[in-house]
Amino acid sequence: MTLRLFFSPASPYVRKVLIAAHERGVIDKVEKLGSAAGPVNRDMNIVTHNSTGKVPCVLLDDDTPLFDSRVITAYVDSIGITGASLYPEDRRFTVLTLEALGDSILDACLLHRYENAMRPEDKRWSDWSRGQMEKIDSGLDDLEGRWFEELTRDFNAGSIAAASVLGYLDFRFPDKDWRSSHPKLNAWFEAASQRTSLRETFPHA
Ligand SMILES: N[C@@H](CCC(=O)N[C@@H](CS)C(=O)NCC(=O)O)C(=O)O
């Protein structure tokens, strides 16, 4: 079985899937397909399979498409051969909610970035960027606070989403000092970053 993955080395959502595949011992089943997803110019090769044109999108052997990152992560977990499930049975919906929180922070990161890296300079709206940054900050506060115990109990799908958020902040928002205001998250991320799954998937342009 091969998972053909429309891939971008910069996408934090694609990274979630790759981290999951490493953690569950199926990374050798992932075949990366080059792609050029973008909110303005879409990649029609992706659109053929996922009409929104977004990555990650996986094609199974019979060309069945799977998206988005949450669905693919759950699929990868279902075919996993090493490690424990990324969705511990007794905490499945808690972990899914933590994963959704991580994805929502990522959504705000992406919307902030699209506004500031893609929109023509004279059309940028500072209130929009501020609003997205507030979401990022309150999300990080939540990870540092009420979600921290769940995040650190094991390396689950929610932990993967959180690690992907922090890696993306370092990659695309290098001037943002999230560490001094979130010391527990910082210590956790430093340790988590030693995992092969994170070391092998560091984002790049
Ligand atoms: N909810 C989706 C979000 C995926 C997403 O926004 N991916 C970005 C790349 S990081 C993308 O494809 N953007 C192109 C677009 O917005 O059309 C997921 O979890 O997979």
The ligand as an ORCA input file, in Angstrom:
! r2SCAN-3c Opt
* xyz 0 1
  N      -7.789     22.281      7.439
  C      -6.788     21.940      6.472
  C      -5.947     23.155      6.130
  C      -4.994     22.882      4.973
  C      -4.372     24.165      4.422
  O      -4.855     25.288      4.631
  N      -3.252     23.997      3.701
  C      -2.601     25.121      3.065
  C      -1.095     24.901      2.968
  S      -0.310     25.066      4.514
  C      -3.101     25.219      1.651
  O      -3.217     24.223      0.963
  N      -3.405     26.450      1.201
  C      -3.875     26.685     -0.117
  C      -5.228     27.333     -0.122
  O      -5.643     27.915      0.888
  O      -5.875     27.241     -1.164
  C      -5.941     20.778      6.989
  O      -5.925     20.553      8.206
  O      -5.356     20.034      6.183
*
